[in-house]
C-alpha cells in the first residue's frame, strides 16, 4: 500500500523540513524554559513569598502551568481541522504574554494566574507543533524532525534556563532572580510568531481535509484529490484502543518525570551538595541533552517502540537502585556515594530522553488519520498533563515519606509503562497514511 502523498514522503531531508522543525521547536524550547523555571527557581520564589518548597502554594505554582496545558489542549485539539496554520502563532503569543506577566507578579495568586495563561499557550503548542511538523515531514526523517522540534528543543530550553540562572544568581538577589529569568522566557516565544504565521498550510490538511488540488500544486508541486470521506466518529471508534494505550504511556511518563523534575533539584540536588540551578545544569548538559541527541540519531532506525520501552525499563532500574542507595544511609560527605547517586540520576535522565521523553509525543500524531489527528493528539496531551498535574501533589507527599519510597514508586510506574509500550504499533519509516490505513481509502493521485 502506498500513500497518496508518496512524492512528498519520498523527498530527501531539505531546508524546508528543517525550517519547519526549528520554527516548531521554539515553542518546545520556550516550554522547557518556562516549565523548568519554577522547579529550578522554586527556592527563590519560596524565599520571596515566605513559603515552603513542599507547601500547597508551591504545588499550585508548579501545577498551574500544567492545568493551563490541559485547557489549551482541550481548546485547540478540536479546532485544528479548521486549519493548522490558522492557529499557529497564537500558542507562542500566549506563552510570551504569560512569561511577561510572571515577571511582574506581585503575589502568589497573580503568579499562579500568569503561569496558567502561559500554560494555555503551551498546551496549544503541544497539540499544534508536533502535528504540523509531522504533516510537513518526509517518512524517512519524521522521527528525527519530531525529536529535534520536541524533546531536544525542550531540553535545550531547560538547559539554557539553568545556565542563565546559575550565572545571574551570582549577581542579583533571589527575589529579583526568578522574575528576570522567567520574564526572559517571552523572548524565544515571541521571536517565532511571524515565522509560524508565514508557513504554508500543511499538505495533509490541504489534501485530506480541504481537498485543495490548486493549493497542493502551488505549495508542494503535487496534484492530489484525496479527501477523506470517513467520518471522525468512525475513525475514533477504530482508533480508540491505540489512543488509550498511547495516552497511558504519556500519563505514566509525565507523572514520574515531572514529579522528579519538580522536586529533585531541591530534595535530591541539595542533599548531594548542589544548588538547584547547578544540579539542573549538570543533569541537562551531561545526561538529558546527550540522551535526546542519541534518540535523534536512532529513532528512525531502531524505531519508536524499542526506544521507549528500553528507556522506561532503564528509568525503572535506575530509580530502584537509587532508592536502595538512599535507604542504606546515604552520606553527602562521601564523594563516592555522591558520584554514584549522580550517575544513577544521570542514567535515569539519559534513558528517559533516549526513549519516552522523546517518543511519547509522537504517538498521537503518527498513528491516526488526518481527520482525527488533532483529537488523538489532544487525548494523549491531556493524559500527559493529567499525570503532570498529579505529580506536583503526589511527589510532594512522596518526598515527605523519603527518597527510597519515592524511587520505588517511580520504578514500578516506569516498568509498567515499558510493558504497555510494546503493545503499540511501530510507525517508523512509514507514511502517515500507511500507518493509519488512510491511503486505502484515498487512492486518487495524479502527477507530481
Phi, psi and omega in degrees: 000140179240163178270143172301342180256027179307320179301327177279318182295333182273357181291150176286157178303128186223183184298322180297318177302313181292324178300313180295325179291320179293314180297319176291323183293336180294332174294316178290325175302314179296320178298315177300318178297310187286318182290323180282340184299320183292319181288318180292323183257014181300326179298322181285320178296316180298321179292321181296316185258007175058054177232164177276149178294339180251019181278168177297323179297319178296319179296323178292321177297317181291320188271343184300323179293327180289321175300320175298321176304316181301312180294317180299317178295319179298324181285311191272336179303311182285339188262355182293342176288352173278353180142125179293308183295332185306327184248000184283116186122329176297322182298310182288332175297316178296324177298314180297317179299314180297321180296318178296318179297323177303313186298333184250015182294125182274346183204176184296314179303320179292321177297318178297316178298317181299317180290331176295314179297315176303319182295327176300316178297320179295316179299319176298318181292326178298329175278311190286309190296308179299320180298313183291316178299318180296322182285339173276333194288157168276160188290327185287337184238012184300318179297319178298315181292320177292324178293315180299313185281347182252263187302315182294315180297320177300313181296321178295323176295317180293319178296317179301317177299315181296317181295314179299321180295318179298315182294311185289334181296342178278347187240335183232151183290160183304322184291342175260331184304308185293329179293315181296312184293316178295321179296327179294343177297343179288335186295304181296327181295308184288342183290342184245010180302309183292321180299320179291322181292334185267358177288150176288160175299150184290149181296328180293320178296314182296323185279311191264336181254319182262338183051051185256090181296324182296314179293321178299318179292319183294311187270331188234357176069026182229135176268112181225134170229090190226042184299135181278116182268354179282136184288156178298325180297317179295316177302315181296318179298317180293330189259358192299321181299312180293325178297316181295314183294315180293324177295322181295323179293323178290321177303311183293320179296311182295327179298314182277322183292315180287324178301313178289321181296321180294318192247344181300320180302326180265317188277333178248312182305315181292329176292334178272358176096016181247150168286158179305315178296322179295314180300313182294319179298320178295315182298313183290317184285323185270333188233308189292309180294317173303323177297318179293323178294320176295319178300319181298324181279338186258330198298332177273349180258308181278336179100166184284316187297311184295320179298313183290317181296315178297318180301313178299318182298314180291324174303316181295314180295319180297315180297318180297316179295320178296320178299320178296319179302313182288333180286343182263021175085061179296137178233120184291344180279347177273104185297329178296317179293323177297316180296319179296315180298315178296323178296319179293317176296321179296318178297319178299316180291320182298309183284339174295328180273329173300326183248255192296327180299336176264316196270332186303332179278355181280321194302318184296336181256345184260332189269350194234155182296159182305320185297331180244012184297322176296319180289318180296320176293323177301314181298317181291321176297315180299321178296315178297317180293326176297317177297321180292319177298314179299321184297325183299326180266319182297313183287334173298319178288319181298317181294333175291338177275348178117156181296320180302315179296318180299316182289326177297315178299315179301318181296315182297313180296322181293318181291323175298315180297325179299318180290316181300322181304325183292348178273353183275154177286149179267117182262000186298136174066015176247150175294149179302323182288328178289317180302314184271359183063022177293328181296334179295332184261355185223088187253000187276106176223139181222102174084180180231000000 
